[in-house]
Amino acid sequence: MTTIYTNLQAVYQRIVLAARQFGRDPAEISLLAVSKTKSAELVKEAIAAGQTAFGENFVQEGVKKIASLTSLKPCWHFIGSLQSNKTRLVAENFDWVHSVDRLKIAQRLNHDRPDSMAPLQICLQVNISEENTKSGLDLQSDEIKDLAKAVACLPKLKLRGLMCIPAEVYDFDAQRRPFLRLRGIFMELKKEGFLLDTLSMGMSHDLEAAIAEGATMVRIGTAVFGERNR
C-alpha cells in the first residue's frame, strides 16, 4: 500500500465518521483531491487507489497534468482564481469550475466551451468571511442571485452550487459559522427555483465542520498528498 492510498483511506474514514455524527449519509459527500503543485505520478497513484476527482488551482499546471493522464479519465475541477485570458484553456480541459464570481468569466467560459463537450459544471464562489484578500461574491449584496440567474441561462454551463474558502480558524464552532451562512444562501437559491446540488466547502483542517453544515463536496489536499510543494 502506498502512502497516498493510506491517506485516502484515512480521509474517507473521516468523512464517514463526520457524516454519521451529524446524521448524514456518507454517500452524499464526495472527495475532491486537491493535487495542485503535486506531480502527475502522484495523481496516478491516487487514481490507482480509487480516487476519481482532482482539483487544480493553476491553469497551466493543471492542463499539463490533464494531458498526461487523459487515458485514465479522471474528473478535473478548476478551483483557483480565474483570469479572463485563461478561460479558453479551462473551458477546453476541465469538467468543473468552482471559482466563478463574475459574469464576464461565466460568459467567456460559455463562449470557449467546445460544442463537442458536455456542459461545464459551475459553482459560484462566495466570499463568506468577507475578507478583502479573498475572491468571491459579496455576501451582503444581490449579486449572488443575479449571477446565478445569468449562469443558469448560459447553454454551455450548468450551475451546480456554491463554493467558499473561509478564514482559517481551528475552533470547531467558529469553523461551522461560515459554512452555515453558505448553506443558508444555498437554501435560499433553491427556494427561488435554482436546481442546485453542490456545496463545495471544507478542507483538510475543517472538513468535519463543513460536513456538519451540509457540504456535499470537500476539497482535500494536504491530508491526501502531504504539504504543498512551494
C-alpha positions as CSV (number, residue, x, y, z in Angstrom):
1,M,0.0,0.0,0.0
2,T,1.3,3.5,-0.9
3,T,1.2,6.5,1.4
4,I,-1.4,8.1,-0.8
5,Y,-3.6,5.0,-0.5
6,T,-3.3,5.1,3.3
7,N,-4.0,8.9,3.3
8,L,-7.1,8.5,1.1
9,Q,-8.5,5.7,3.4
10,A,-8.0,8.0,6.4
11,V,-9.8,10.9,4.7
12,Y,-12.6,8.6,3.6
13,Q,-13.0,7.4,7.2
14,R,-13.1,11.0,8.5
15,I,-15.9,11.7,6.0
16,V,-17.9,8.7,7.1
17,L,-17.4,9.4,10.8
18,A,-18.4,13.0,10.4
19,A,-21.4,12.2,8.3
20,R,-22.7,9.6,10.9
21,Q,-22.0,12.0,13.8
22,F,-24.2,14.7,12.2
23,G,-26.9,12.4,10.9
24,R,-26.0,12.4,7.2
25,D,-25.5,9.8,4.6
26,P,-21.8,9.5,3.7
27,A,-22.8,8.7,0.1
28,E,-24.0,12.3,-0.2
29,I,-20.4,13.6,0.3
30,S,-17.7,13.4,-2.4
31,L,-14.0,13.9,-2.0
32,L,-12.2,16.2,-4.3
33,A,-8.4,15.5,-4.0
34,V,-6.6,18.8,-4.5
35,S,-3.5,18.0,-6.5
36,K,-2.1,21.5,-7.1
37,T,1.8,21.5,-7.1
38,K,1.8,17.7,-7.0
39,S,3.1,15.6,-9.8
40,A,1.1,13.6,-12.4
41,E,2.7,10.5,-10.9
42,L,1.2,11.2,-7.5
43,V,-2.2,11.8,-9.1
44,K,-1.8,8.5,-10.9
45,E,-1.2,6.8,-7.5
46,A,-4.4,8.3,-6.2
47,I,-6.3,7.1,-9.2
48,A,-4.9,3.6,-8.7
49,A,-6.2,3.9,-5.1
50,G,-9.7,4.6,-6.3
51,Q,-9.8,8.4,-6.3
52,T,-11.6,9.8,-9.4
53,A,-11.8,13.6,-8.9
54,F,-9.0,16.1,-8.7
55,G,-8.8,19.9,-8.1
56,E,-6.2,22.2,-9.6
57,N,-5.6,25.9,-8.8
58,F,-3.2,26.9,-11.6
59,V,-4.3,26.7,-15.2
60,Q,-1.1,25.7,-17.0
61,E,0.0,23.2,-14.3
62,G,-3.5,21.6,-14.4
63,V,-3.6,21.4,-18.2
64,K,-0.2,19.7,-18.4
65,K,-1.4,17.1,-15.9
66,I,-4.7,16.6,-17.7
67,A,-2.8,16.0,-21.0
68,S,-0.5,13.4,-19.4
69,L,-3.4,11.5,-17.7
70,T,-6.0,11.6,-20.4
71,S,-6.2,7.8,-20.8
72,L,-7.1,7.4,-17.1
73,K,-10.1,9.8,-17.5
74,P,-10.3,11.4,-14.0
75,C,-12.7,14.2,-13.4
76,W,-10.9,17.6,-13.3
77,H,-12.1,20.6,-11.3
78,F,-10.6,24.0,-11.5
79,I,-10.7,25.6,-8.1
80,G,-8.4,28.6,-8.3
81,S,-8.9,32.3,-9.2
82,L,-9.6,32.5,-12.9
83,Q,-8.4,35.4,-15.1
84,S,-10.2,36.3,-18.4
85,N,-7.2,35.3,-20.5
86,K,-7.2,31.8,-19.1
87,T,-10.8,30.9,-19.7
88,R,-10.3,29.1,-23.0
89,L,-7.7,26.7,-21.5
90,V,-10.1,25.9,-18.6
91,A,-13.2,25.6,-20.8
92,E,-11.4,23.2,-23.1
93,N,-9.8,21.0,-20.5
94,F,-11.7,20.9,-17.2
95,D,-15.0,19.4,-16.2
96,W,-15.9,21.7,-13.3
97,V,-15.1,25.3,-12.3
98,H,-15.7,26.2,-8.6
99,S,-14.5,29.8,-8.7
100,V,-16.9,31.8,-10.9
101,D,-17.6,35.1,-9.3
102,R,-18.1,37.5,-12.3
103,L,-20.5,37.5,-15.2
104,K,-17.6,38.2,-17.6
105,I,-15.8,35.0,-16.6
106,A,-19.0,32.9,-16.9
107,Q,-19.7,34.4,-20.4
108,R,-16.2,33.7,-21.6
109,L,-16.3,30.1,-20.2
110,N,-19.6,29.6,-22.1
111,H,-18.2,31.0,-25.3
112,D,-15.0,29.0,-25.0
113,R,-16.6,25.6,-24.2
114,P,-16.3,23.4,-27.2
115,D,-19.6,22.2,-28.7
116,S,-18.4,18.6,-28.5
117,M,-18.0,18.6,-24.8
118,A,-20.6,18.3,-22.1
119,P,-21.7,21.5,-20.3
120,L,-19.1,22.8,-17.9
121,Q,-20.3,22.3,-14.3
122,I,-20.2,25.6,-12.3
123,C,-20.1,26.6,-8.7
124,L,-20.3,30.3,-7.7
125,Q,-17.6,31.3,-5.2
126,V,-18.9,33.4,-2.3
127,N,-16.5,35.5,-0.1
128,I,-18.2,34.0,3.0
129,S,-15.8,35.5,5.6
130,E,-15.9,38.9,3.8
131,E,-12.1,39.1,3.6
132,N,-10.6,41.8,1.4
133,T,-7.9,39.4,0.2
134,K,-10.3,36.7,-0.9
135,S,-12.1,36.3,-4.2
136,G,-15.8,35.7,-4.3
137,L,-19.2,37.3,-4.5
138,D,-20.2,39.8,-1.9
139,L,-22.2,38.1,0.9
140,Q,-24.4,41.1,1.6
141,S,-25.5,42.0,-1.9
142,D,-27.9,40.7,-4.5
143,E,-25.1,39.8,-6.9
144,I,-25.1,36.1,-5.9
145,K,-28.7,35.7,-7.1
146,D,-28.1,37.9,-10.1
147,L,-25.1,35.8,-11.2
148,A,-26.9,32.6,-10.6
149,K,-29.7,33.7,-12.9
150,A,-27.2,34.7,-15.6
151,V,-25.2,31.4,-15.4
152,A,-28.4,29.3,-15.5
153,C,-29.2,30.9,-18.9
154,L,-25.8,30.1,-20.5
155,P,-26.3,26.9,-22.6
156,K,-22.8,25.5,-22.3
157,L,-22.7,25.9,-18.5
158,K,-24.6,24.0,-15.8
159,L,-25.0,25.7,-12.4
160,R,-24.4,23.2,-9.7
161,G,-24.0,25.2,-6.5
162,L,-21.8,27.3,-4.3
163,M,-18.2,27.3,-3.1
164,C,-16.4,29.1,-0.3
165,I,-12.9,29.4,1.3
166,P,-13.5,30.8,4.8
167,A,-10.9,32.3,7.0
168,E,-8.7,29.6,8.6
169,V,-9.6,29.0,12.2
170,Y,-9.3,25.9,14.4
171,D,-12.2,26.3,16.9
172,F,-14.9,23.9,15.7
173,D,-17.9,26.3,16.4
174,A,-16.1,29.1,14.7
175,Q,-15.4,26.8,11.7
176,R,-19.1,26.0,11.4
177,R,-20.4,29.5,11.3
178,P,-19.3,30.5,7.7
179,F,-20.4,27.1,6.4
180,L,-23.8,27.7,8.0
181,R,-24.0,31.1,6.2
182,L,-23.2,29.5,2.8
183,R,-25.8,26.8,3.4
184,G,-28.4,29.5,4.1
185,I,-27.7,31.2,0.8
186,F,-27.8,27.8,-0.9
187,M,-31.2,27.0,0.5
188,E,-32.5,30.5,-0.4
189,L,-31.4,29.9,-4.0
190,K,-33.1,26.5,-4.1
191,K,-36.3,28.1,-2.8
192,E,-36.1,30.5,-5.7
193,G,-36.2,27.6,-8.1
194,F,-32.5,27.0,-8.8
195,L,-31.7,23.3,-9.3
196,L,-28.6,23.2,-7.1
197,D,-27.0,20.1,-5.6
198,T,-23.4,21.1,-4.6
199,L,-21.9,22.8,-1.6
200,S,-18.2,22.8,-2.2
201,M,-16.7,23.6,1.2
202,G,-14.3,22.1,3.8
203,M,-10.6,21.4,3.6
204,S,-8.1,19.2,5.4
205,H,-8.4,21.1,8.7
206,D,-12.2,21.8,8.8
207,L,-13.9,19.1,6.8
208,E,-15.9,17.9,9.8
209,A,-17.3,21.3,10.4
210,A,-18.2,21.6,6.7
211,I,-20.0,18.2,6.7
212,A,-21.9,19.2,9.9
213,E,-23.3,22.2,7.8
214,G,-24.2,20.3,4.7
215,A,-21.1,20.1,2.5
216,T,-21.6,17.7,-0.5
217,M,-18.0,18.0,-1.7
218,V,-14.9,18.5,0.4
219,R,-11.6,19.7,-1.2
220,I,-8.7,17.9,0.5
221,G,-5.1,18.5,-0.5
222,T,-2.7,18.2,2.5
223,A,-4.4,15.2,4.1
224,V,-4.1,13.3,0.8
225,F,-0.9,14.4,-0.8
226,G,1.1,16.0,2.1
227,E,2.3,19.5,2.4
228,R,2.1,21.6,-0.7
229,N,5.3,22.0,-2.8
230,R,6.3,25.6,-3.0
